């Protein structure tokens, strides 16, 4: 069975005046949901944010460049945090992964209620040039796509038409996830801007289109694009047992041994991938070395 892979496709349309990106992030969202045990509404909120972050990461200058997105709203789901790099390795979490909310009046998941409609969206981008770029904008709807559109307009002065979606089955499985980004070039004509505004209206049910046609099908059917530059997107966390061990060492021997005595083991938790690194008595002894039991005598 062929492994599912998330991808971003990028090209120019409207006679080269509009940058187009179509993302299929189904595999990415599935892996994130598996790791965090996400409910449908939390999956939709975090999945949309991860998709938009993947698009932002695709513009980073190098694979070691990094990007960090936080969505801090007043909704029931709490803070969303997503980080990635220029190699399109992403990871993220939401404060309340198992949130349950009633659907909206139209039957769709209440992502706005999960995220909240008051708060901020913040992007920190580090291209290794010494001073990271930090951009912040106010949340508009909590539906994520509109909020990222506002971010692009206010923080980067680049109007961008965005559609995002995550389709979740009744059993709680991600059936389709992705995004469409239409960004007029700096010197784009009014016709090109109108083209982007008109095209984005086709994707009010984007997640279903991703599940049915895939990103390549959307490119061909809605934009007449037969081929585009494609890059893989994957879930990958930067945590490791070695980094967790460093965190234990930073506690100092006395505090580590006290915690070990109280809890029986020390757990270092990574919020991005929901992994626990466990350290027992033998591990602590190996980390800190043989204890010096000699006492000064005078």
C-alpha positions in Angstrom: 0.0 0.0 0.0 1.4 3.4 -1.0 2.2 5.7 1.8 0.1 8.9 2.0 2.3 12.0 1.5 1.3 15.7 2.0 2.5 18.1 -0.7 2.5 21.7 -1.8 2.2 22.7 -5.4 3.3 26.2 -6.5 3.1 28.0 -9.8 2.2 31.3 -11.4 -1.2 31.9 -13.0 -3.0 34.9 -14.6 -0.2 35.5 -17.1 2.4 35.3 -14.3 0.7 38.0 -12.1 -0.6 35.8 -9.4 1.3 33.2 -7.3 -0.8 30.1 -6.7 -0.2 27.4 -4.1 -2.4 24.3 -3.6 -1.7 22.1 -0.6 -2.9 18.6 0.2 -2.1 18.2 3.9 -4.3 15.2 4.6 -1.4 12.9 5.7 0.1 15.7 7.9 -3.2 16.3 9.7 -3.8 12.6 10.1 -0.4 12.1 11.8 -1.0 15.1 14.0 -4.4 13.8 15.0 -3.0 10.4 15.8 -0.2 11.8 18.0 -2.5 14.2 20.0 -5.8 12.3 20.0 -7.6 15.3 18.5 -11.3 15.7 18.5 -12.9 16.8 15.2 -13.1 20.5 16.0 -9.6 20.6 17.5 -8.4 18.7 14.4 -10.0 21.2 12.1 -8.5 24.2 14.0 -5.0 22.8 14.3 -5.1 21.3 10.8 -6.0 24.6 9.2 -3.3 26.4 11.1 -0.7 23.7 10.1 -1.7 24.0 6.5 -1.2 27.8 6.5 2.1 27.4 8.4 3.3 25.0 5.7 2.6 27.6 3.1 4.6 30.2 5.0 7.4 27.7 5.5 7.6 27.2 1.7 8.9 30.8 1.3 11.7 30.4 3.8 15.2 30.9 2.3 16.9 27.8 3.5 16.1 24.4 5.0 17.5 25.4 8.4 15.4 28.6 8.5 12.5 28.3 11.0 9.0 29.7 11.5 6.7 29.7 14.5 3.0 30.5 14.5 0.8 31.1 17.5 -3.0 31.6 17.4 -4.0 33.0 20.8 -7.7 33.5 20.9 -10.5 33.5 23.5 -12.1 30.3 22.3 -12.6 27.0 24.2 -9.7 25.3 22.4 -7.1 27.5 23.8 -3.8 28.4 22.3 -2.6 26.9 19.0 1.2 26.6 18.4 2.8 25.4 15.2 6.4 25.4 14.1 8.2 24.4 10.9 11.3 24.9 8.8 12.4 25.4 5.3 12.5 21.7 4.7 8.7 21.7 5.3 9.0 19.6 8.5 6.1 20.7 10.8 4.8 20.0 14.3 2.1 21.6 16.4 -0.4 21.4 19.2 -3.6 22.8 20.6 -4.2 23.5 24.3 -7.4 21.4 24.5 -7.0 18.5 22.0 -10.1 16.7 23.0 -12.5 19.6 22.9 -16.1 18.9 22.0 -18.4 21.7 20.7 -21.9 21.5 19.1 -21.8 22.1 15.3 -22.7 25.5 13.8 -26.2 26.2 12.5 -25.1 25.1 9.1 -23.9 21.7 10.4 -20.2 22.5 10.1 -17.6 22.3 12.8 -17.4 25.4 15.0 -13.8 26.3 14.4 -14.5 29.9 15.3 -15.8 28.8 18.7 -12.8 26.6 19.2 -10.3 29.3 18.3 -12.2 32.4 19.4 -12.8 35.7 17.7 -10.8 37.9 19.9 -7.0 37.6 20.2 -3.9 37.6 18.0 -2.1 35.6 15.3 1.6 35.9 15.6 4.3 34.8 13.1 8.0 34.6 14.0 10.3 34.0 11.0 14.0 33.4 11.3 16.0 33.2 8.1 19.3 33.1 10.0 20.1 36.7 9.3 20.4 37.7 12.9 17.2 39.5 13.6 14.0 37.4 13.3 10.9 39.0 11.7 7.9 39.2 14.0 4.4 40.0 12.6 1.2 40.1 14.6 -2.4 40.8 13.5 -5.8 40.7 15.3 -8.1 37.7 14.8 -11.1 38.4 12.7 -13.3 35.3 12.8 -11.3 32.5 14.3 -11.9 30.4 11.2 -8.1 30.6 10.4 -8.3 31.4 6.6 -9.7 34.9 7.1 -7.3 35.5 10.0 -4.2 34.6 7.9 -5.6 36.8 5.1 -5.7 39.7 7.6 -2.1 38.8 8.7 -0.8 38.9 5.2 -2.5 42.3 4.5 -1.5 44.0 7.7 1.9 42.5 8.6 3.4 41.8 5.2 1.3 44.2 3.0 0.5 41.5 0.6 -3.2 40.8 -0.1 -3.7 37.1 -0.2 -6.9 35.1 -1.0 -7.0 32.0 1.2 -9.2 28.9 1.4 -8.5 26.3 4.1 -10.3 23.1 5.1 -10.3 19.9 7.1 -12.9 17.2 6.4 -13.5 14.9 9.4 -15.6 11.7 9.2 -18.2 10.7 11.8 -15.7 8.3 13.2 -13.2 11.2 13.7 -10.8 10.4 10.9 -9.4 13.1 8.6 -10.7 12.5 5.1 -9.2 15.5 3.4 -7.2 18.6 4.4 -5.5 21.4 2.4 -5.4 24.9 1.3 -5.4 27.2 -1.7 -3.4 30.5 -1.7 -3.7 33.1 -4.4 -1.2 36.0 -3.9 -1.0 38.8 -6.5 2.5 39.8 -7.3 3.6 43.3 -6.1 2.9 44.9 -9.5 -0.2 42.9 -10.4 -2.9 44.6 -12.4 -6.5 45.1 -11.2 -7.5 42.3 -13.5 -5.1 39.9 -11.8 -6.4 40.9 -8.3 -10.0 40.4 -9.5 -8.9 37.0 -10.9 -7.7 35.9 -7.4 -10.8 37.2 -5.7 -13.1 35.4 -8.1 -11.2 32.1 -8.1 -11.1 31.7 -4.3 -14.9 31.7 -4.2 -14.8 28.2 -5.8 -13.3 26.7 -2.6 -15.9 27.2 0.1 -15.9 23.4 0.4 -12.2 22.9 -0.2 -11.7 19.9 2.1 -14.3 17.8 0.1 -12.5 18.8 -3.1 -9.2 17.7 -1.7 -10.7 14.4 -0.6 -12.3 13.9 -4.1 -9.8 15.3 -6.5 -6.5 15.9 -4.7 -4.3 19.0 -5.1 -3.4 18.0 -8.7 -7.0 17.7 -9.7 -7.8 21.1 -8.3 -4.9 22.6 -10.2 -6.1 21.1 -13.5 -9.8 21.6 -13.1 -9.9 25.1 -11.7 -6.7 26.7 -13.0 -5.9 24.7 -16.2 -2.5 23.8 -14.7 -1.1 20.4 -15.8 2.1 20.5 -13.8 3.6 22.6 -11.0 6.6 22.6 -8.7 5.9 20.1 -5.9 7.5 19.6 -2.5 6.7 17.1 0.3 5.4 18.2 3.7 5.9 16.0 6.7 5.3 15.8 10.4 8.7 15.9 12.2 9.6 17.0 15.7 13.0 18.3 16.8 12.8 16.7 20.2 15.0 13.7 21.1 16.0 11.7 24.2 19.3 13.5 24.1 17.6 16.9 24.4 15.3 15.6 27.1 18.4 14.4 29.0 19.9 17.9 28.8 16.7 19.2 30.4 17.1 16.8 33.2 20.7 17.8 33.7 19.7 21.4 33.9 17.6 20.6 37.0 20.8 19.7 38.9 21.4 16.5 40.7 19.7 17.4 44.0 16.4 18.4 42.4 16.5 15.5 39.9 17.0 12.9 42.7 14.3 14.5 44.8 11.8 14.3 41.9 12.9 10.8 41.2 12.2 9.8 44.9 8.8 11.4 44.8 7.6 10.2 41.4 9.6 7.0 40.8 10.8 8.4 37.4 11.3 11.7 35.7 9.2 12.4 32.6 10.1 15.1 30.1 7.1 15.8 27.8 7.3 17.3 24.3 4.0 19.2 23.6 4.6 19.3 19.9 4.6 15.6 19.3 3.0 14.4 22.6 6.0 12.2 23.4 7.2 11.4 27.0 10.9 10.6 27.6 11.2 8.7 30.8 14.3 8.5 33.1 14.6 6.0 35.9 17.1 5.7 38.7 19.8 4.0 36.5 19.3 6.8 33.9 19.8 9.5 36.5 22.9 7.8 37.8 24.4 7.6 34.3 23.5 11.2 33.5 25.1 12.7 36.7 27.9 10.2 37.1 29.0 8.4 40.3 28.0 10.3 43.4 30.9 11.5 45.5 30.3 10.1 49.0 33.5 11.4 50.5 33.2 13.8 53.4 35.7 16.3 54.5 37.3 15.5 57.8 39.3 17.9 59.9 
